Amino acid sequence: MRETEKIWMNGELVDWADAKIHVGAHGLHYGSGVFEGIRCYETEKGSAVFRLTDHLQRLHNSARLIQMELPFSVEGLKAACNEVIGVNGLPECYLRPLAFYGYGELGVRPTGCPVDVVIMSWPWGTYLGDDALENGVRAKISSWQRIGPNVIPHVAKATGVYLNSMLAVLEASKAGYEEAILLTETGYVADGSGENIFVVKNGRIATPDLSSSILPGITRDSVIQIAQDLGYTVEEKNLVRADLYLADEIFMCGTAAEVTPVRSVDDREVGDPGPITREIQSAYLDTVRGKREQWSHWLEYAPNPSAVTGS
């Protein structure tokens, strides 16, 4: 991670090196927090944040699901994101809003613990790498199951939930694969460790239904809309591992991973990224960089950095 100048913490900008919490923070001990991953892209019209309002509304929804009350509104957090983008002077960056129970009491119940909110920004390339974006990744179906909806609310992008993903991707990485795919307790395909998944078969696109213990991905929602606008049929339904093994094309998507092809699953070759994957990938990457008017309403332009910093 490349350090930048400032981090927004509880309404104030602090130096990167000074953005610290107490070791007794509740969120550190129990994973009691929620977060978002958001990308800001450089476009011909300036820096544009992709679906910023939607991401920050999901942050609020995640907080509600774990019974956490955020001390900042969506509009307040939007202003803070723009402030961070401006002060760090990055025309393109990754944003990480994070809210967690801070230092107070250390019982499991977070009574007496404040809710701390921070926003970081830094340059971050494609999550799985440029080669993955171009040529695809090798994925392994994990022995770790995706957490069920009655274990932890999977609709919440909660910090503690990601231990599930961490175990899966570590297992896959140690076995020589770039990414993991998790199944539900009943054996249906859920998602990757940090991405939603799509399967193409006979020209039709399918993706696991939201009931499959998956996060309602904002990139997922965008890809579904793009694919439908391009004339493809997209079905949200249960998928089994055989659907992956017999797919014509597979791709994953997420804010960090963008649209990344999958070239094999459990050493069953899917092949080079196919034409439908390429078309959707191209449309998505053009959209986030302001090159597709059709979906330009998803872009929220950040103020000119000089306007924020006063330089």
N, C-alpha and C positions, 0 to 999 in steps of 0.2 A: 504494500500500500504506500502510495506517495503522499507524504504529509503536505497539507495545504496550510494557509495562514490562520484561518479562524474556524471555530466550531460554535454553533448556536446552542446555548444551554439555558433552559428555563427563562428565556426572554432576553438573554444577553449574549453578545459575541465575546468569546474568550480565545486566547491563544491556543493553538493545537496542543502544545505540550502541557497546558494547564487544565485541560478538559479531563478532570479526574473525579472519581467517586470513592466513597468509603468502602473498605472491604466488608463492612457489615451491611451493605445494601441488600435488601430483600431479594431483588431481582437477580443478584449474583448467586445467591444460595438456592433459589427455588425456580429460576427461569420465569419469573412473573413479570413478563413484559410483552409488548407488541411492537412491530416495526413494519417498515415499508422499504422497498427498493424502487427507486425512481431514476429515470435517465433524462438528462438535459442534452440536447443535440445542437450542434452548430448548423445553422441554415443560412440561406442567402438573406433572410430577413432578421437575422440575429439568433440569439440562443433561445431554443424552444424546449419546454418541458413537456414530455409526452403524458397526457392524461393526468396532470397534476391533481386536479380536483378529485378525480375518481380515486386516486391512490390515497389521498388524505381522508376522504370519506370512508374508505375501507379501513384505514387506521383507527378511525373513530368506532367503526362497527366492531373491529377486533377488540378494542378496549371494552365496549359494552358487553361482549360475549364473555369476557373474563371478569366482569363487574368492576372495571376500572373507570374512573371518571377523569377524562383528560382536562387539564386546566386551560387549554387553548382551543379555540374554535378552528374549524376548517379554514376559514378566511385568515385567521391569525397565523396558522401554520403555513398557508400559502405565502403570506408576506415574509415569514421567516425564511422559507426556502429561497425566495427571490433575494433576500438580504444576504444569505450565505453564498449564493451564486455570484452576486455582485462583488462582495468584499474579497472573495478569493480570486476573482478575475479570470475564471475558467469559462471559455465559450462552450465547452463540452465537458460534462462531468456526470458522475453517479451521485445521487442523493440518498442518504440513509436517515430518515426520521426514526427515532426510537423513544418509546415511553416505557418506564419501568418503575416498580416500587423501590424507593430509595432507602436511605438509612433511617431507621426508627426502632422497630421491634423485630425480633427474629423468630417469632412463632410462625407456623405455617400460614395462619390467617394474617393478612397484611395490615391489620388494624394499627393505626399510629404511624404508618409509613407514608411519606410524601410520594406523590407521583412526579418523577423527574422526566423531562422531555428534552431531547437533544436532536440536532440535525447536523450531520457531517456531509461534506462533499469532497470528492477527490477524482482524479482521472482514473478511469477503469475501462480497459478494453473489453472485448467480447469475453464473457465468463468462461466459456470452454475453449477459447483460443481462436485465432484467425483461421488456422488450418481446419478446425472443426466446423467453422461457418462455411468454409468452401467445400470440404470433402466429407464431412460427417464424423460421427463418433461411434465407437464400439461400446455397446451397452450390455450390462449383465443384469438379469433378474435377481434381485436380492433375496437372501434368506430371511431378511427382516420384513415383516408385514407393515403396511401402512396402518397407522393408528386409526381405530374405528371412531365413528361419530359420537358414540356414547362413552368413549374413554376421555377424549379431549375434543372440544369443538374445532373440527378441522377447518371450518370456515374462517376461523381467526388466524391471522398471521402472527402467531404467538411465539416468543423466543424459545420457550421450553419444548414446543412441538418439534423443533428442528434437531433435537437429539436423535429422533427417529431417522431423519434424513442423513445426519452426520454418520451414523453407524452404517447405513446402506452404502453411502458413497465411499467410505473408508474400505469397506469390504470389496467393493468393485475395483477400487484403485489398487489395492494390494494384490488383486488377481490379474491385473494388467489391463483393465478396462478404463474408459474415460468417464463413464456415468453408470448410475444404477437405475433400475426400474423397479418400483415397489408394487406388490399386489395387495389386495384387501384380504381380510380374514377368510372370505368366501372364495378367494382365488381369482377375482376379477382384477384387471389392470387398473392401477390407480394413477401413478405419475412418476416422474423422475425425482431425484433428490431435491431439485430446485426448479423444476420445469413441469408444465403440462405436456401431454403427449397426444399426437395425432397419427392416425393410420390411413393410408390411401390404398384402396383396393378397387380395381375395375373402374377407375375414374371417380369413385365416390370417397368422401372423406368422413372418417368417424373419430370420435374422441370420447373418453369416459364421461359419463354423466356426473353431475355435481354430487349425486348421492354416493359416489365411489370414494368417499373420504378424501376428496381433493380440495385444494384451495381454489376458490373462484377467481382464477387468474385474469388480470386485466389485459395482459397480452393475449391470453386465450380468447377472451371475449373479442378483442380486436381482430384476431386471426379468423375467427368464425365469421365476423361481419365482412372482412375483406374477401374471404373465400366465397361467400354467398354472393357478394356484389360482382365477383368475377365469373359467376355462373355455375359454381360448384354446389352440389348437395352436401350438406354437413349434418351428420347424425350424431346426437349425443346419446350414447347407449353403453351397455355393458360390453367389455371386450375381455377375451381370455388370452393367455400367452400364445396359443396357436394363431390368433389373429396377428400377432406380432411376427411370428415365424413365417407366415404365408403372405405378408403384406407386400404390395408392389413398392410402396414408399412409406417411410416413417420420418416424422420430424418432431422435435421438441420446441417449446417456446416459453419464454419468460422475459422479464425486464432485463435481467443480466445476460441471459443466453440469447436473447432476441429470437431468431428463427434458425435453429440448428438441425441439420439433417442427421439421421441415424443410419449408419451403413451396415450395422450388424447387431443382432441380439442373441446372446448366448452362442456366439460363433455361427449362427445362421445368417448367411449373407443376404442383406437386402439389396446391396449394390450401390452404385454411385447415386448421389442425389438426383431424384427423378424430376420430370418436367413440372409437375404440379407443385412439388416442394419448392423448386426454383422460382416459379411464378409468384407464389405466395411470399416467399422470402424477399424477392425483389420488390414486390409491392409494399411490404412492411417497411423495409429499409428505406425505400424512397419516401414513404409517408412520414416517418419520424424525422427525416431531413428536409421536410417541406417541399418535396418534389411531386406530390400527388394531391391535387386540389380536392379530389373526391373525399378524402378523409382528413382534410386540413383542420376540421373542427376539433380534432383531438389534440392539437398543439396549443399550448399556452405559453406565450412569449414572455421571457423574463426581461425586466428593465435593463437598459444598457448599464454595464458595470460602472461607468463613470458617473451615471445618475445616482447610483446607490452609494458609492464611495465618496462622491463629491470631488473627485480628481479632475 
